[in-house]
Amino acid sequence: MRRHRLKIRMDLEPENILAKLVEILSDTDEGEIKAETTREKKCDKLLEILPRKGPNAFKVFVEALKGEASHLASDLIEKKEPSMSLPT
């Protein structure tokens, strides 16, 4: 996600995916994101919180992105898959 941070900041409206992240974000997390004053700062806060939400958080985030910003989901999946695949 770090590699794509700038692209996510430019292209994502984080409030549009918060409802899809309820299984990983607490009400406090959501409040902290919404309290930020700009879209970019909301993205930063979301990207700051996600790594602390456990191993399932990345998958849930990518699934949420598929509906809102599929190109960002594709970028994250392409970078993640090679490191996740098992050697043959």
Sequence and secondary structure as in RCSB ss.txt:
>XXXX:A:sequence
MRRHRLKIRMDLEPENILAKLVEILSDTDEGEIKAETTREKKCDKLLEILPRKGPNAFKVFVEALKGEASHLASD
LIEKKEPSMSLPT
>XXXX:A:secstr
 GGGHHHHHHH  GGGTGGGGTTT  HHHHHHHHHSSSHHHHHHHHHHHGGGG TTHHHHHHHHHHHH HHHHHH
HHHHHHHHHS   
